[in-house]
Amino acid sequence: MGFLAFLLLGLLAGAIARAILPGKQAGGWLATMVVGVVGALLGGWLGSVLFNARLEEFFDLQTWLLAIGGSIIVLLVYGALTGRKGARA
């Protein structure tokens, strides 16, 4: 997978992860892309360690599930570290 495809994967995976998790997360599209790229790296690493699964092709379902799952983990850890709890008024 090329560099630009990986950035696009990160942006979309981060946006999907933010839509899945309840509450308001701060940041715009750049923060979403960073969350998605870090999540894709984490998901790819965890997938290879636990399930012998890798980030292969851009249009592979396994790649998307690993990237979204990793992004959700990154958002949960970030929320735990910063003390954000659910939706705020």
C-alpha positions as CSV (number, residue, x, y, z in Angstrom):
1,M,0.0,0.0,0.0
2,G,1.4,3.4,-0.9
3,F,1.9,6.3,1.4
4,L,-1.1,8.4,0.2
5,A,-3.3,5.3,0.4
6,F,-2.2,4.8,4.0
7,L,-3.0,8.4,4.8
8,L,-6.5,8.0,3.2
9,L,-7.0,4.8,5.1
10,G,-6.1,6.6,8.3
11,L,-8.4,9.5,7.6
12,L,-11.4,7.2,6.9
13,A,-10.7,4.8,9.7
14,G,-10.3,7.6,12.2
15,A,-13.6,9.1,11.0
16,I,-15.4,5.8,11.4
17,A,-13.9,5.2,14.8
18,R,-15.1,8.7,15.9
19,A,-18.6,8.0,14.6
20,I,-18.7,4.6,16.5
21,L,-17.6,6.0,19.9
22,P,-20.1,8.1,21.8
23,G,-19.2,11.6,22.9
24,K,-17.4,14.6,21.5
25,Q,-13.8,14.2,20.5
26,A,-11.8,17.4,19.9
27,G,-9.9,18.0,16.7
28,G,-10.6,18.4,13.0
29,W,-9.7,16.4,10.0
30,L,-6.0,16.4,10.7
31,A,-6.4,15.1,14.2
32,T,-8.8,12.5,12.8
33,M,-6.1,11.4,10.3
34,V,-3.5,11.2,13.0
35,V,-5.8,9.0,15.1
36,G,-6.5,6.8,12.1
37,V,-2.9,6.4,11.0
38,V,-1.7,5.6,14.6
39,G,-4.7,3.3,14.9
40,A,-3.9,1.6,11.7
41,L,-0.3,1.1,12.8
42,L,-1.5,-0.2,16.2
43,G,-4.2,-2.4,14.6
44,G,-1.7,-3.8,12.1
45,W,0.8,-4.6,14.8
46,L,-1.8,-6.2,17.1
47,G,-3.3,-8.2,14.2
48,S,0.1,-9.6,13.3
49,V,1.0,-10.5,16.9
50,L,-2.4,-12.0,17.9
51,F,-3.9,-13.3,14.7
52,N,-1.1,-13.4,12.2
53,A,-3.1,-10.9,10.1
54,R,-1.4,-8.0,8.3
55,L,-2.4,-4.7,6.7
56,E,-2.3,-5.9,3.1
57,E,-4.2,-4.1,0.4
58,F,-6.3,-0.9,0.5
59,F,-9.5,-2.7,-0.5
60,D,-9.1,-5.6,1.8
61,L,-11.7,-6.0,4.5
62,Q,-9.1,-7.3,7.0
63,T,-7.1,-4.1,6.5
64,W,-10.1,-1.9,7.3
65,L,-11.2,-3.9,10.3
66,L,-7.7,-3.7,11.8
67,A,-7.4,0.0,11.1
68,I,-10.8,0.8,12.6
69,G,-10.2,-1.4,15.6
70,G,-6.9,0.2,16.2
71,S,-8.4,3.7,15.9
72,I,-11.0,2.8,18.5
73,I,-8.3,1.6,20.9
74,V,-6.4,4.9,20.3
75,L,-9.5,7.0,21.0
76,L,-10.3,5.0,24.2
77,V,-6.7,5.3,25.5
78,Y,-6.7,9.0,24.7
79,G,-10.0,9.5,26.4
80,A,-8.8,7.6,29.5
81,L,-5.6,9.7,29.6
82,T,-7.3,13.0,29.2
83,G,-10.2,12.2,31.5
84,R,-12.9,12.8,28.9
85,K,-16.2,11.0,29.8
86,G,-19.0,10.7,27.2
87,A,-20.9,13.6,25.7
88,R,-20.5,17.0,27.3
89,A,-23.1,19.7,27.2
